[in-house]
Amino acid sequence: MSYTHLHPYGLRRGKGVPKEVLMKFFIRLSYRYDNHGNQYSHMDSVVYGPYEDDKTVEDALALLWPNDKEKQFLVFDGQILNVKPSSKEKPEEKKRTPGNMENYYKERDIWKCKDCNADILGTPVTHLIWIPGMIDNNRSSKNETDPYCPNCEKNLNSHGAPII
């Protein structure tokens, strides 16, 4: 994987610069006021990039915020990395169905997998509530967090089975 093609919102995957090379990213700064009227800086949660160099960052800023000379940005170098898989992770076809509490044990305040000792993760799952005979069903839903072992169990779908 590499990056070369300039796009207003960052580079698009292509051939050229390897991902191990440091790239440029930026975050827009904004200002907020506390309850006493004191101004403080605040960062948006959006990270823009990657960009090849300072010039492409400046071009993107001019394109995205034309004539907004008062805006400020935090520009930084970074790398795009993938998470290395755990050596304990089972192949997908050997993973079990998630959520069976008999496969977990509690160590202090943390649930762990009995097979691989990994911390049990929780995934937010939304279950639509269907009332038989109703046409619209008002799109009612129930949200819950379902447990799973990232090594031994299949990934959960965030759209759970409907509740009838």
Helices and strands as residue ranges (DSSP letters): E 2-7, E 10-18, E 23-33, E 39-43, E 48-51, H 54-64, E 72-78, G 92-94, G 101-103, E 104-107, E 110-113, E 121-128, G 137-139, E 141-148
